[in-house]
Amino acid sequence: MAVIGYQWVSTNARDARLQNDALTAAGCSKIYEDMESGKNAERPGLLSALDW
């Protein structure tokens, strides 16, 4: 079974490296990401991860 990860950061100015490192260390073979404001309800990366 594949391990799928999802990371989210609120703005492009934030850095997702720590999340990415943690998900990689957890054995995630695919990592989806969203870089959106918290006020935006649309999360295409999350939807892709859930559909996987």
TASULKA-V117325 format. One record per run of one state. SS is the DSSP state (hx for helix, st for strand, lp for the rest). FROM is the first residue (numbers start at 1). TO is the last residue. Records with the same first field share a line. If there is no record, write none. Layout:
# TASULKA-V117325
SS=FROM-TO + FROM-TO
This chain:
# TASULKA-V117325
lp=1-3 + 10-16 + 26-29 + 36-43 + 52-52
st=4-9 + 30-35
hx=17-25 + 44-51
